[in-house]
Amino acid sequence: MSTLFLADADPASAAEVLQAGDIPRIRRLVLLSSHGPEYEENYPPETWFWLAIEHAVRNSGIPATIIRPSAVMGAMLAGTYPATGFGWRETIETAGTVWEPYGAAGCYPFIHEEDLAAVAAAGLLGDEYTGMVLEAVGLPVSTGDRVACLAAALGREIDLVALTEAEARQRWRTQGWPDSAVDVTLYALQEYAARTAELTQWTLDQRPSVAAIIGRPPRTFQDWVADNLDEFR
């Protein structure tokens, strides 16, 4: 074994796993972390999740690249946390409607899963990014633009109904999301809506950029919809 791609790690066991078995033979490691673990530094270490995993990787002695991605577009179909739009497929089909907090104004960054895979491959196949934290973050996309894109591709109207925060909390709790995920999602949707220009520029200023890493322009939400339109028919 010479390379390792570490995803969906458990902070409680990451350090132990990285010292076990054939791990010492690994000469290159790529960790799929999450966007924003630096915010965990403001809280006690016993509360860390992604930051704890990143620390375990750094302390392992294995040359590593850490990837901090934004949400992937494909999570609309698989679901990872509320802001992805998981559930839209069903409500578009049955009611021609999407219910979301803040309505069209909600905003969140998304990266195409193929682009994220290409970033990971770049880290695994060479040493250029070893020792770096790669911000694999897509540009912010508003809820309104995402719904409009789906409606145009489907050739029919999709209503977008704005939920209050209380309504969104109740809806997401019913779907099984924990309060912690709901809190982070509501905060992020508001932050990206209020600071879209600033956070768009932050994404464009990242070096190396996603485009530079993968050697082509990142794929757009329109590209993703075109590839997955049958899922919404």
PEBEL-V263692 format. One record per helix or strand of 3 or more residues. SS is the DSSP state (A for helix, B for strand). FROM is the first residue (numbers start at 1). TO is the last residue. If there is no record, write none. Layout:
# PEBEL-V263692
((SS	FROM	TO) (SS	FROM	TO))
This chain:
# PEBEL-V263692
((B	3	6) (A	14	17) (A	21	25) (B	28	32) (A	37	42) (A	45	47) (A	50	58) (B	64	69) (A	75	78) (A	82	84) (A	88	95) (B	97	101) (A	103	105) (B	107	111) (A	113	125) (B	133	136) (B	140	142) (A	143	154) (B	159	163) (A	165	174) (A	179	194) (A	196	204) (A	210	214) (A	221	232))
